[in-house]
Amino acid sequence: MLYNAYEVQRSMLASVGAASKLTSEWLLSPVNPFAYVGTSPVIARALEVFAHAAAPRGKPAFGLDTTVIDGRTVAVREEIVLRKPFGQLKRFVREGVERNDPKLLIVAPMSGHFATLLRGTVERMLPGHDVYITDWRDAKMVPLSAGRFDFDDYIDYLIAFMGVVGPGAHLLAVCQPAVPAFAATALMNKAGDPSTPLTLTLMGGPIDTREAPTSVDDLATERPFAWFENNVIAVVPPTYPGSGRHVYPGFLQLSGFLSMNLASHMKSHWEMFKHLVAGDDTSADATKAFYDEYRSVADMTAEFYLQTIDVVFQKQLIARGEFRHRGVLVDAGDITRTALLAIEGERDDISGLGQTRVALKLARNLDETKKKYLMAEGVGHYGIFNGRRWRERIAPVVEDFIRANDPAHAAPAPKPPVPLIEMKAGAASPVAHA
């Protein structure tokens, strides 16, 4: 019933939003005499803001058609290297580039948003790396015949993806996937897998939520497990290929994101309205671009969401060394070949300070020379992997770490041109969550 009610509301808002857009365009048309009435532009811009907020959204495109290497503009195309039911391995092929740059698999979060949330991460790493990314599917688009997908399957997917990328590659996980990436790396080290990553970069991930718990951690622990089963799981309606699948809907996740920083989001829209009225379309478009991405959400399978709540947030099984994957104990002490870089934001309100750094301590048998920690001062959760501070302060550390632990690629990485386009939400950028 929850999902069906949402679909009815979404359809109604989409219709009203479309009508608002048409009315806004009519009020601003130079051939319309009412366009010159004092209040018409203000009403038109208000309707435009509403229409943008109400517009339905699907999966965004990466839109990374070029990159710059050694001062030369290079065409980029997307290639699907491996397709699986709940996600695919995507590679950003740099046309005509003969360089043997380090292979880097970026693990995008499966936490309500699409992989395009890491567009800025990919864009910054493209000039000096052969970049791959996990492109997770929207669970409502996956037929029931494809079976289940849970936390254990997520780990299996990462191991399979690393096998396709091949030996000598590097792994970078942003936020939620830091935990399964850490587990997969431990298992690959233990098994002597030839595709074990040379480095693993963990960025703002909840390795141990007992460290500096945030409001996100409190939400996941203050209620019993049964509450999540009974209150946030819905059934995909017949209008989608995944009809009948139990999911944690993206619209619920988005509602949670918005409510956490409601004042900031309201201020951003007010600023967007003022920019539109003043004719500052550039600033308004920047805010629109941010929310086009931010409001594009995907469903997660119920089993993955619930197992994550149980394993990561309520029991911290991997941090405690008690998690078993397919019957095999996941012990961070088995990590002896993969160098670890932990990155945290000083102002991260999603993964508190210390939650990611604890991975370095858990990898007790890894040589200290293969461990590195970065606390990015003044940076929030979203700024760890996107924006100016990511490009100028954090990415260079990641690049240097990768090459310092990759004998085949010891030369410095080429630097991208600056400034790149920064996605932000107007004058007051709201906090986004991976």
N, C-alpha and C positions, 0 to 999 in steps of 0.2 A: 504493500500500500504506500509506503514512504516514497519509493522510486516513482510509482505511478503519479502520485500527487505532485512530485517535483516536475515530472514531464509535462503535466497539465499547466503548471505555473510557468515553466520555461517557454512553452508554446505561446501562452498569453502575453508574456513579457516581450517575446520576439516580435509578435504582431504589433504591440503598442510601440515598441522601439522602432520598428520599420516606419510606422506612421509618423512618429516623432521626427525621424530623419528626413522624411519627405517634407514635413511641415517646416523644418528648419531650413532646408534648401530653398523652399518657396519664399520664406520670409527674407532670405538673404539675396534672392535673385534680383539683379539690376533691372529686370523688366517688370518687376512687381512694384507698384506705387507704394504699397505698405512697407516696403523695405526701407523707405526713407522716413518713416515715422519713428520718433525718438526711442520708443521701447522695443521696437521690432528686433533690432540686433541682439538686445539682451535676452529676449524671449527665445530667439533662434538659437543662441549659444547654449542656453539652459537646456533646450530640447536636444541639442547635439550631445551634450554631456550625458544626458539620460539615455539617448539612443546608443551611445557607445557602451555604456554600462550594461544595457539590456541585450546587446547583440549576442547571438549564439556563437560559440567558438569551437573549432575542431583542433586537430593536431597542427601546430605551426610548422613552418619550413625553417631549416637552418639558414638558408640564404647566403651561405658562404661560397660565393662563386669564384673568388680570387684571393690570393695572398701575395705578400711581397717577400722575396728571397734575394738577398744580396742586391737590393735596389731594383730588382726586376719583378714586374707583375706577372704572376703565374696563375693560370686557370686551375680551378679546383672542381672536381666532380665527386658526387657521392656514389659509393659502390657497396652493395649488400654482399658481404662475404659469407655469411652464414645465416640462414633463416631457421628459427625455432618457433613453436607455437606461441610462446609468451614474450618473445623478444628476438631481435636480430642484431647481428654484429655489423656495424657500419664502418666503412673506411673512407676517409677524405683523401682522395687520390690527387696529388699535385702533378698536373700534366707536364710531361717533358722534364721532370726533375730527376737527375741521375744520382743525386747525393744519397749516401748510405746513412741516413739519419736514424737516431734511436727510434724504435717502435714503441708507441705509447698507447695503452688501452685506458681510456677514461671511463670509469664506471658511473653512469648517471643514476640518480636516486629513483627508486620506485616508491614514491611517497606522495602521489597525487598530481605531480607535474610531469610533463614530457621531457625527453632528453634535451630538447632545445633550450631548457632553462640554463644549460651549460654552454650556450652558444659562445659567450665571451671567453670561456675557458678554452674551448676548441680553437677559437680565432687566435688567441694569444700563443698557443703552443704550435700552431701549424707551420710557421716559418722554419723551425728547427727540429721538427719531429714528424714521423710517419704516424699520423693520429688515427686511432680507432675509437669507437664509442659504443656502449650498450644502448640500443634503441628499444626500450620496453614498450610492449603493446598495451593498449587500453583493454582491461579485462572484459568490458562489456562487448568488445568486438571479437572475442575468442569463443568459438562454439563450445558447448559442453563436451562434444566428442573429443576435444583436445586434452581432456583430463584436468587434473589439479595442478596447482602451482603454489608451493609453500616456501618457507625459509630454506629448507634443505635443497629444494630445486634451484633456488637462486644461487646457492653455492655451486651446485653442479653446472649451472649455466656459465658462471665465471670461469670455472676450471676448463670447460669446453671451449669458451671463447679464447682463453689464453693459449690453449692447444692449437687453435687456428692461427692466431697471431704469430705463434712460434717461439722457439728458444731465443734468449737474449733480449726479451721485451721488458717493458716497465709497466707498472700498474698505478693508477691514480684514482682514488675513490673520494667522492664528495658527500659528506653528511651521512645519510642513512646507510648507504652501501659500504661505509668504512668497516662495519661489523662483519658482514658476510665476506668482504674482501680480505679482511684480517684472518678469518677462519679458513677461507680457501687457500690463502698463502701458507698457513700453518700445515694444512693437509698436503699441499703440493711439496713443501719442504720435507715432510715426513716420508712421503712416498718416493722421493727422489725424482719427481716428475721433470723431464727435460725442459718443459715450458714454464718452470717456476720463475716468477718475475725476478729480475735483478734488483729492482727497487719497488717499494710500496709506499706511496705517499697518501697519508690519511689526513683529510681536511675537514675539520669541524664535525667529527663523527662521534656517536654515543657509545664508545667502547665500554665505558663503565659509568652508568648513570648515577652511581652513588656519589661521584665526585661533583661538587657544586651543582646540585640538581636545579633545573630551571622549571618554569611553569609547564613546559611540555612534559618533563619527567613527572612532575606532580600530578598532572592530569592522567598519566598512564598508570600511576601507582596508587592514587587515592581511592580508586574504585576497584572492586573485585573483578576478576577475569570474566565472570559470568555477565557483568554489566555490559561489557563490550560486545559479547555474543548477542545479547538481547536488545541492545539499543542502537548500535551503529551499523549493523549488517543488514543489507537489503538484497532483494532479488531483482535481477535485470529484467525489465519488461519485454514483451514480445517484439517490440519495434527494433531490437538490436540483434546481431548475430549470436551474441552470448546469452540469449533469452534463457532464463531459469538459473543462471549462475549466481551464486551467492557472492556478494562483493562488499567492500567498503567503498561507497560511492565518492567520486572525486568532488562532487558538490558539497558533501559534508566536510571533507578535508579543507576545501576552500573557505567554507563558513568559519571553520576553526581558525584558519590563518587570518582572515579578515577581523574576527572578533578580538584576537590577541593584540592588534594594533589599530583598532577602529578609528581612533582619533587621528592617527597619521594618515590613514587612507581617506578619511573625510577631508582633511586639510589638503591632500594632494588633488582631490577632485575640485575643491574650491579654487585652488591655485590654477588648475587647468581651465576652469570657467573664466577666471579673471584674465588669463593669457589670451583666450579666444576673444573675449570682449575687446581687449586692447589690440587685437590684430597680431599678437605674437604667436603665429602658428607653429614656429619651430619649437618653442618650449612646450606648447600644448601637444604637439605630435610626439615629443619625447615621452611625455606621460602616457599618452595613448599606447605607444609601443610597449611600454612597461606593462600596462594592464592587459594588453592583448596576450602577452605571454603568461602573466600572472593568473589570469582567469581561464586559461586553457588547462583543464584538468582531466585526469584519467582515473578510472576505477582500479582498485587493487582487488585481487582475489581475497575472499574472506579468510582462507586458510593461511595465506602469507601474512596478512595484517595481524591476525590473532596470534600466530606463532611469534611474530616479531614483538608484540606486546608482552608475551609470556617470556620469551628467551632473552630479549634485550633489556626491556624496561622493568619488568616485575621481578625477574629472578637473576638477571645479569649472569647467565650461565657461562658465557664465553669468558667473561672477566674472572669468574670464579674457577675456571678450568673444569667445568662440569658438563659442558655441552657435548653431545654425541651426534655426529653426522653419519647417518646410515649405520649406526652401531659403532663407529670409530670415534674415540675421544679426541676432541680438538684441543690440543695443548700448545699454547703460544711458545712454550719452551722448545718446540720442534723447529722454530724459525732460526736457522743458522746460516742460510745462504742469501736471504733477501734483506737488503739494507732498508731501514725504516726511517721515514721522515714524517713527523707529526706536526700539523699546523693548526693553530687555534687563533680565533679572533678575541681580542681583549673584551669587546662588547657583545659577544655572541650570546643571544638570549634563547638560543635553541639547544646548542650543545655547550654546556658550561665549561669554564676553564678547568683543565685537568682531565676531562672525560676522554679526550683523544690522546693526550700525552701519556696516559697510563699504559698505552700499548707498548711503549719503549721499556717500561718496567716489566711488563708481562713476558716480553721476549727475553727472558733472563739468560739464555744461552747464546745470544747474538753478541758478537764483539762490539764493544762500545764505540769503536771507530766507524761502525756501520749504522749508528743511530744519530739522528739530528732532530732538534726541536726548534720551532719558530712560533713565537707569540706575536701576532701582528697588532701593534698598538693602535688603538682608536678604530679598529675594524669590527663591524658586526658580522652576523652570519653570512649574509648575502655578499658582503664585500670580500670575503675570503677567496671567492672564485670568480668574481666579476667586478668590473669597474676599474678605475684608475689605480687604486692601491693594489689590486690583484696584478694588473699589468706591470706596474713599475716596481713594486716592492716584494711581492710574493712569488710571482712567476719566475723571476731571475734566480731565486733560491731553489725552486723546484728544478729548473734547468741545470744549475750547477751541481745539484745533488745527483741527478740522473747521470750526468757525464762523469762525475767523480767516481761513480760506482759501476761504470761501463767501460772497460778497457778498450773496447772497439770504437768508442766515440768520445775520446778524451778532449777533443778540441772544443772551444767555446761555441755555444749555439748562436746562430745569427740573430740579431735583434730586430724586431718588427718596427715599422715606422710608427711614430707617435705624433699626435694623439690618434687613437682609434676611436670609433664611435662608442660612447658610453651610454648604456641603457639605464635610465633613472626615471624616477617618478616626480617630475617637476621640481619645484623648489624644495619640497620636503619629501625625500625618498622614503617610502615605507619599507619596513623590513620584509624581505621575502624569505621563504623557507624552502629548503630542499627536501 
